[in-house]
């Protein structure tokens, strides 16, 4: 069948219609992926690394005390936690966990956001009732990771949890001795 120039011109409107359907299809797929595709942190799978002193236990005097450090070339954070965290460490009844600060979306650096109102206003995220503790937030595209859930991505474009750092106590100090691979 011969397609004439006139027949093509009469169907020009198909292009924006197809484009609109395509855009809505993509948005639907993306929204589904970031809403239902979040992965919780599995059993820790640390890759051994050099032992590196991060902090003295006495540096972390209160829950949510934080020490930032670099390990295996990545910015990381050590937190004193109010409860035990999978992949963390408990010493003398105190709980600790450490995470890579490299966002699992596109690699920006996450920071601890202590203020629930900042989280709600800047990140558009309000934790469920009873989970109003500090979260690790990425300011590039506003993903939020929950340290109490072993670094799981709980909001935003990131789906994979933050890699955890293996902690060891050596005398009065905490050491990093391994890290999970980047997703
Ligand atoms: S790089 Fe962190 S949310 Fe995009």
Boltz pocket constraint, residues with backbone or C-beta under 6 A from the ligand:
constraints:
  - pocket:
      binder: B
      contacts: [[A, 103], [A, 104], [A, 105], [A, 106], [A, 107], [A, 108], [A, 138], [A, 139], [A, 140], [A, 141], [A, 142], [A, 143], [A, 156], [A, 157], [A, 158]]
      max_distance: 6.0
